[in-house]
């Protein structure tokens, strides 16, 4: 072989080796890229799992709070009258003491009647105190008839009253704050 042929053959061998090295380098780079993309995928999957767990915990906390608030709301509604009921215990106690005093005392009828009257007055006072605490007021019955708060059950003639004025109160009416609990039953003047 000639020198030139040897050179050419060597060149071909070098070229072929260079191509093999380049191919080998490309494969290594692809493996590194594949390994690093697998790592990234695994890392991202872990992050997604962590975020899902956080979401599930927050969602569970939210549901628990929602249930607790719902339970508290129903309890508040169920026991809304508790303070009012406690305030009504005092008038009941007063009535019971009045009855007990009647049984225990050997008093003349007049004294017994006076004591019972005093007990009833005290009971009524206790009721009005409880009503006042809870914004329950009596309906005004002085003056003109108002169909929104009065219920006319009778008409009467009176020289002392104008036409349409309230003559007599048959039953008191009551308001709770701005709402009518029960209208006052009245008789009105009719001329």
HELIX and SHEET records of a PDB file:
HELIX    1   1 UNK A    3  UNK A   78  1                                  76    
HELIX    2   2 UNK A   82  UNK A  104  1                                  23    
HELIX    3   3 UNK A  109  UNK A  133  1                                  25    
SHEET    1   A 3 UNK A 136  UNK A 138  0                                        
SHEET    2   A 3 UNK A 174  UNK A 176 -1                                        
SHEET    3   A 3 UNK A 179  UNK A 182 -1                                        
SHEET    1   B 3 UNK A 150  UNK A 156  0                                        
SHEET    2   B 3 UNK A 184  UNK A 189  1                                        
SHEET    3   B 3 UNK A 166  UNK A 171 -1                                        
END                                                                             
